Amino acid sequence: MSAAVSLFNTYAQKANWNPSLEDNGYGKALQDTSWADGLRGIAAVFVMFSHLTIAFARWIVIPCHGKNGQMMWMQMPIFRLVGQGAAWVALFIILSGFVNSLKPIKLAKGGSIEPALSNLALSSFRRSFRLVLPATAATVISWFITQFGAYDTAKKSNAYWLYTTSPDPSSSWGTALEDLLWAIRTTWTYNPNNPYDQPQWALIYLLQGSMFVFTALLTTINLTARWRAMTITFLYFWSWNWGIKIGDPMVGPNVFTGIMLAELNHSEYPVRFAKLSPFFAPPIAFCGLSLMSFPSQFQDWTPWSDFLLRGFHKIAPAGAELMRFWPTIGAQMLAFSIVMSPHLRRALSRPWLLWLGKISFPLYLLHGSFMRSILAWLLFSRQSLTEIEEEGKKYRRYPLPSTPTFLVVMPIFFGILFIATHFWATKVEPHFGIITKTAEDVMFGKGDKGTALPVRRD
């Protein structure tokens, strides 16, 4: 990305072209960052789609039917993004780095270093609470309904993601409390594994990412924009090496990409190249979406994925994760193309996308529980258990329902889910904000002029 910026700068200097925001008419779009909310909403929806895909259409996950076999249209690049959950989680982490860096970098560029540091510390503090509190609440809800057999239907179904992520009720309420505390703790530990809400595996990396933002900007906030960008670029490449030590080798590169994009957003480059963006931004976005489509298995079955597989072995840093390397690069390219394009920014700032962005975190937290309970009941309640053979073993499970049943049930399920997530965002989330503000006032000592220990007066 830094190389692309350098090429842009060289071209602009040769062309002596430096239009103002008013000159090109793109000022409002290039100053608006609400597109990040729209893209976050899309990412949350596609994470849910990926779990639906793994549950009911696992054939989309593989690139084709057998090596050099027939490729269905839903297995083709871009179309197969409905099953690429890891790629959309990468976008979540990039957007986290971007949004958390915007205001501190803007203040630093204006010379307001102390307010920038204060904002950085405050946003990092709030971020921890606003991640942990909703996640804990979602875990408690899922744990509670588990004890009453809410996931029994899902566990007996032949929908892969449903039966592999549905926990059993605990043997007693005493054991259940122990299981709950263990689930909450393990969500925030190395190799997270929350049995009551599997998608929460990514939350510790979002939290780590916000700490990376704090640390990186804390050490570079006094630098000029150029030296800060160079330092963050160095950290980007360096993080490919040490990222494996924190459990997820892609957190560092994605977070530092987000910081670089925030720096780019406050620079003159998006303005300079706004008129050219219709020519270069869509191809970059298309390439990014194609890389995000890289399959997680059987990559050598199709020419396009085999080409990327061989490229991975040639250029990937040591410790890079194959199934997430190209999707991560693709997500970074997509985010870069949006920052540079006023048209893409406008497209992602539509009211309905901003609404999706508003409910994105509740959707991420709740969709798993709703799929394993309400969706399972709607799809399998009238089914009879049948004998199904899998990997040489026989099981009695509910068979997958017919296509007409899906067409009837899915709109009902989406309606229930989106109503619930909207309620969570408007009625439940504010309470977490109140708790966070109370903790902030207490722990920051606001209104408290006393000291922790008596002061000597000799």
C-alpha angles and dihedrals in degrees: 000000000000089000090054091051090051091052090049091051093050092050093048092050092050092047091044085224118152110144121184126238089258094048098060098035094231097104098111094047093047093049093048116088097178087108086082089066091050092050091046089054091051090049092052092050092050092049086057090046090052090057091047088051093051089047101047110009109034090156088077090064093065117069095235143341102282129334108316086354131137116308117212117215092249089058093057122104114282093010089066091058087099086077099040102095095157092059092055092046087055088056090051090056093046091051090048091056091044098049095042091051100045101084099037091051092047091051091046092052088053092053094251096130099157094050088047092054091045092050091047093053093044095048092048090051093049092044091060093053095042090055100041100043099053092040091052091048091050090049092051092050092048091046092050096051090044090064089059095051097257091148098045094101092049092048091054094047127097091234102117101212092044098053095040094052100039112103125212121244114264119256093244139000090255090055089043092059090050090049091050094052090047091051093050092047096046091052088071100039135086110290093014118216119176106178092194096053114018097186089066089081088094097053097082089055091051087052091047089049093056089051089051089053091051094048096044095047092041089061097040105034093100093050124097115261091257095051092042090053091048092050094049089048089054090049089050093058093037092054091063086069103045099028092090089065093066094054098257118061093195100059096081098048092047096047093047089048088056091051091049091050090052088052090048091048090059093046130087095249099090088052095047094052101034092109092049094045095092087063102046107022098063094050090049090048091048091051090047093052090047092053090047086059093065106133121243093224142021090027092164093062097086130040095237095050092040089054090054090044091057090045090053092056090051102046110016116110119243111279095024114144112239099213092050104033099084095035088054093050089046093051090051091051092049092051091047092052091052094050089052096045124072088190094057090044091055092046091054093046096068113134095245091051091049087053089052088051090052092055096035097106095044088047090051092050100042107036094079094054092045092050093051094047118023097025092046091050093048094049104037107025092100095039126104123224112258133184112263126183119217126172091344094309128104124226135177107232143148108266120234110273124246124270094255089055090053091049091054099040103042097064089050091049094047090049092053093044096049093046089052094047091048089052090049092050095048104033108023104032094060089062089058087051090054091050090048092050091048091050089047093053092047099042096040090049095236109177091008113111094174128098132235092243132025114271118236113239102191 
